[in-house]
Amino acid sequence: MTPESRFAELKLELPPAPKPVAVYKSLVIVGNMAYVSGHGPLRTDKTLITGRVGADLDVAKGKQAARQVGLAILATLKAQLGSLDRVKRVIKVLGMVNSTPEFEEHPAVINGCSELFAEIWGSENGIGARSAVGMGSLPGNIAVEIEAIFEIA
């Protein structure tokens, strides 16, 4: 099954591909690598999931926010590459959680994105290296920001 057919089977809905809000590109291709800039939890109605995990959001809501970031990343990949089928594998994910100082479950939150990528590209190609860290704040008080690197065809 191809990534595009998995996406269709899961009946996922993509938000609009986010546009840069500062001086950067959403995606840069170098050779066969696609570097995706940090994305936030953009919903289909163009609103963002905001708040600090550990105060405003619990782990489950944080995980949902991370999954929404994954969908925003998929929207960028699809818009820039034309098809998710061009992605061969996930190389690296860096997840940043807007959290309280005492919050310790950053990996559980970022699993929302990692599990989505595994659903799309399978456990062999959809799971790459990963870091999950807490931040004192994120732009616009978004709950999660994630950047990723993909191998493409």
C-alpha positions as CSV (number, residue, x, y, z in Angstrom):
1,M,0.0,0.0,0.0
2,T,1.3,3.5,-0.9
3,P,1.5,6.4,1.5
4,E,-1.2,8.2,-0.5
5,S,-3.5,5.1,-0.3
6,R,-2.9,4.8,3.5
7,F,-3.7,8.4,3.9
8,A,-7.0,8.0,2.0
9,E,-7.8,4.8,4.0
10,L,-7.4,6.6,7.3
11,K,-9.8,9.3,6.0
12,L,-7.5,12.1,7.3
13,E,-8.2,15.7,6.6
14,L,-5.3,18.1,6.0
15,P,-5.2,21.7,7.1
16,P,-4.1,24.2,4.5
17,A,-0.4,24.0,3.9
18,P,1.0,26.7,6.3
19,K,2.7,29.7,4.8
20,P,5.9,31.1,6.3
21,V,5.3,33.9,8.8
22,A,8.9,35.1,9.0
23,V,12.1,34.8,6.9
24,Y,12.3,31.1,6.2
25,K,11.0,28.4,3.8
26,S,8.5,25.8,4.8
27,L,10.5,23.1,3.1
28,V,14.0,23.0,1.6
29,I,15.2,20.1,-0.6
30,V,18.9,19.2,-0.8
31,G,19.6,16.2,-2.9
32,N,17.2,13.5,-1.8
33,M,16.5,15.1,1.6
34,A,13.5,17.3,2.5
35,Y,14.0,19.5,5.5
36,V,10.7,20.7,6.9
37,S,10.8,23.8,9.1
38,G,9.0,23.9,12.4
39,H,5.3,23.6,12.1
40,G,2.5,24.3,14.6
41,P,-0.8,22.6,15.3
42,L,-2.8,24.1,12.5
43,R,-6.4,23.0,12.2
44,T,-8.4,22.8,9.0
45,D,-10.2,26.0,10.0
46,K,-6.8,27.7,10.1
47,T,-6.8,28.1,13.9
48,L,-4.0,26.9,16.1
49,I,-4.1,24.7,19.2
50,T,-2.6,26.8,22.0
51,G,-1.7,26.4,25.6
52,R,1.0,24.9,27.8
53,V,1.0,21.2,28.4
54,G,0.9,20.5,32.1
55,A,-1.2,23.6,32.8
56,D,-3.8,24.3,30.0
57,L,-3.6,20.9,28.3
58,D,-3.1,17.4,29.6
59,V,-0.9,14.7,27.9
60,A,-3.8,13.5,25.8
61,K,-4.6,17.0,24.5
62,G,-0.9,17.6,23.9
63,K,-0.7,14.4,21.9
64,Q,-3.6,15.5,19.8
65,A,-1.9,18.8,19.2
66,A,1.3,16.9,18.0
67,R,-0.8,14.8,15.7
68,Q,-2.3,18.0,14.2
69,V,1.3,19.3,13.7
70,G,2.0,16.0,11.8
71,L,-1.0,16.7,9.6
72,A,0.3,20.3,8.9
73,I,3.7,18.8,8.0
74,L,1.9,16.3,5.6
75,A,0.0,19.3,4.1
76,T,3.4,21.0,3.3
77,L,4.9,17.8,1.9
78,K,1.9,17.2,-0.3
79,A,1.8,20.8,-1.5
80,Q,5.5,21.0,-2.2
81,L,6.2,17.5,-3.5
82,G,2.9,16.8,-5.2
83,S,2.4,13.4,-3.5
84,L,3.2,11.7,-0.2
85,D,4.4,8.8,-2.3
86,R,7.6,10.8,-3.0
87,V,8.6,10.4,0.7
88,K,10.7,7.3,1.1
89,R,11.2,7.5,4.8
90,V,11.2,9.6,7.9
91,I,14.8,10.4,8.9
92,K,14.5,12.7,12.0
93,V,11.8,14.4,14.0
94,L,12.4,17.2,16.6
95,G,9.4,17.8,18.8
96,M,9.1,20.9,21.0
97,V,6.4,20.9,23.7
98,N,5.2,24.2,25.2
99,S,5.2,22.9,28.8
100,T,5.4,23.8,32.4
101,P,8.8,23.4,34.1
102,E,7.6,20.3,36.1
103,F,6.1,18.5,33.0
104,E,8.1,15.4,32.1
105,E,6.2,13.5,29.5
106,H,7.4,15.2,26.3
107,P,7.9,11.9,24.4
108,A,4.3,10.9,25.1
109,V,3.1,14.1,23.6
110,I,5.3,13.9,20.5
111,N,4.1,10.3,19.9
112,G,1.0,12.0,18.4
113,C,3.1,13.0,15.4
114,S,5.3,9.9,15.4
115,E,2.4,7.5,15.4
116,L,0.8,9.4,12.5
117,F,3.9,9.1,10.4
118,A,4.1,5.4,11.2
119,E,0.5,5.0,10.1
120,I,1.3,6.7,6.8
121,W,4.8,5.1,5.9
122,G,4.7,2.0,8.1
123,S,6.9,1.0,11.1
124,E,10.0,0.5,8.9
125,N,10.0,3.8,7.0
126,G,7.7,6.0,9.2
127,I,9.7,5.9,12.3
128,G,13.0,7.7,12.3
129,A,15.4,9.2,14.9
130,R,13.6,11.6,17.3
131,S,14.1,14.2,20.0
132,A,11.2,15.4,22.3
133,V,12.0,18.4,24.5
134,G,10.1,20.9,26.6
135,M,10.2,24.6,26.0
136,G,9.4,27.6,28.3
137,S,7.3,29.1,25.5
138,L,6.6,28.7,21.8
139,P,5.6,31.3,19.2
140,G,1.9,32.4,19.6
141,N,1.7,30.1,22.7
142,I,1.2,27.1,20.3
143,A,1.1,23.8,22.2
144,V,3.7,22.0,20.1
145,E,6.1,22.7,17.3
146,I,7.8,20.0,15.2
147,E,10.4,20.0,12.5
148,A,11.3,16.9,10.4
149,I,13.7,15.6,7.8
150,F,12.6,13.1,5.2
151,E,14.3,11.1,2.5
152,I,12.5,11.6,-0.8
153,A,12.6,10.1,-4.3
